[in-house]
Every structure is written in structure tokens, then in C-alpha cells.
Amino acid sequence: VQAILSAHWDVVDDDKWDVTFDDIKLAVFGLTIVDKEFGSERDQTLETLDTVAGGDSTARSTTNGGTWDLKYADASLRVLYAYGTGKDPTKANIFVLENVSK
């Protein structure tokens, strides 16, 4: 499985970025399943990604981006909170990212 999510961002401060996703590519066993470029409107995003956890369509962000708030970082680990544009930061998703590059 290969998943590639491309984005650009604006630095808000040392620990916070406003992120906008540009496109997503998903392949399974070398077969491309999704190759989607996001537009400026949320209705161009992938409905299946938005609702995979049973999300309500009225509760989704109106954009294809959000804010990443870094809480911890060292050479091999990052911990950040992510929430959609205009969403409540107290209801953010938490991501723990490990650097596995050799």
C-alpha cells in the first residue's frame, strides 16, 4: 500500500502551521485507486475519507486544510494536534509520527 498526501503550509508561529492539502494518491499492489487533486472547495474532497469513521457530513470542515499544533519534537518523533479550519481546537485529532528513514 502506498499513500501520498501533498500539502503546503503557512507558519503561524514556532509550533503552529496552517496546512492546505493539495492532492492525494493511493495505490494498492501497484494499482492506483485514488489520484485526486483538491480544489479550493470542500465538495471536491473524498467523501469516503471524510466519513470513514462515521462522520456527519454537516460536521466536516468547509476547506481541505486545517491547523497543526506541534506539542513535542525530537530527532525521531513528532506529536501534534490537528483540527480543521474553523473547528474547535479542543476536539483536535492527535498524531504521533515516527521518523523511520535510515
Steps between C-alpha positions, in 0.01 A plus 500: 500500500626845411332822613630845411339819630652823369451831678630853544494705819537841655695532824284660770767483771780268615261214583199559276432477126194560283505206257320468164492161329572507125445144387481136605617183330421149619624174345457137601734235352614760246145572380395864539174518691482878555680785326316816603597865489316713755342824395421797719156362593437213742248332268797392286646285778459126544172419669628156606791654692271747675248242613718194567452544876128564468540876479198717438526696176372815673781481758785498247732788433412724208857497370766244409733606778537592861742582777784283628610578853835337587521385862827300499788445260841334504718334235274195468155597630235767448173537691245745363135593525312562175162661451310625197473864405237662719477196731529489879868439597388312813358230270820456296639167378836401644774361275819329615749487212820299508791562265589158358742616229836325509 
